Amino acid sequence: MRLPRLPTYLTRFRAQSIRHNTTHSQQTTSPASDLDLWTSKVRPGDKVYVGMSGGVDSSVTAHLLKTRGLDVEAVFMRNWDTRDERGECPSELDYRDVKAVCKQLDIKCHEINLVKEYWNTVFSFTLDEYSQGRTPNPDILCNREIKFGVLLKAISRLGPFQWFATGHYARTIGDKLYRGLDRRKDQSYYLAAVDSKYFSHTVFPLGLLDKKRDVRKLALDSGLATANKEESMGICFVGERRRFDAFLAEYLPQHPGDIMSENGKFLGRHKGMFTKTIGQSAGISGWQDKWYIYAKDMKSNRMYAAQNSDGRATVRFRNRQFGVATGQYLVLYSGDLCLGSAVIEHATSESTDQAICEENV
């Protein structure tokens, strides 16, 4: 049996998924003053709908817009509607916090139910990808299809407006997307698949702010109800207290299998092909160096792992990367400027000119 080679990755892309936000001749870096356009392009009295999630980031976003003199209304999109093991519905708790902040700011709040759209567009696709051994990114898909898709259509039915705002740490010039100044919080990656036409009507007030130094302090100084709320890092349909693999096991059948080394040596067992992704620790104990998953064979139900002490592997893109997983997104940058994105369709150790040139990115 031919074993998978160690990952000197060459990445191919789905042609239909590549989205370019600019040309290479565009300016790639700009001083902060040039990127602080949200404060110069908006006018007091402009109508703006701000997407609020119940966290401190979107709360501060609404506060900044309100103090700027805009006509602010909040929209809370309900994407998931199940209760956790404590009998609590996380979206209900988040909506409670949104309403509390809106009351403090004296702005109207709209709840928009997108559970059906999210299930059909994001969640079903995510399950299908995992069932095929791929590693999707539901957050990127949600931004493209839901937040900057059906949500904006729903907002347009509320009445005319000039701006849409979110609490993302990103910056824009016209329809061009740039990284947020707080590199630890930069979220341009998760916005890279959004059609750039929407950015000319979107403002990201947090793009020039630092989360720890600025945003949390603004929330505390303003007495916002969410000022001390912990940061949410979970996917909305999983929640904060659940393991992702345990959640997927409720929807996908579990077929335990072997974890093998690149030389065909048995290392251990996995609980299902969806329980570990490419680049993730294999969970093999008793070794000085960690083992990382580098390949999956869906036919044999086997995962393959390699020891990689520096956590890196070569990529045929001039840069070194680790854990290139099909289904994930590659996002291209020139300096701070986001050039576009593509879904990784195939990663292989074979290097041919034909494969390299398959897509001009």
Buried (B, 14 or more C-beta within 10 A) or exposed (E): EEBBEBBBBBBBBEEEBBBBBBEEEEBBEBEEEEBBBBEEBBEEEBBBBBBBBBBBBBBBBBBBBBEBEBBBBBBBBBBBBEEBEEEEBBBEEBBEBBBBBBEBBEBEBBEBBBBEBBBEBBBEBBBEBBBBBBBBBBBBBBBBBBBBBBBBEBBEEBEEBBBBBBBBBBBBBEBBBBBBBBEEBBBBBBBBBBEBEBBEBBBBBBBBBBBEEBBBBBBEEBEBBBBEBEEBEEBBBBBEEBEBBEBBBEEBEEEEBBBBBBEEEEBBEBBBBBBBBBBBEBBBEEEEEBBBBBBBBEEEBBBBBBBBEEEEBBBBBEEEBBBBBBBBBBBBBBEBBBBBBBBBBBBBBEEEEEBEEBBEB
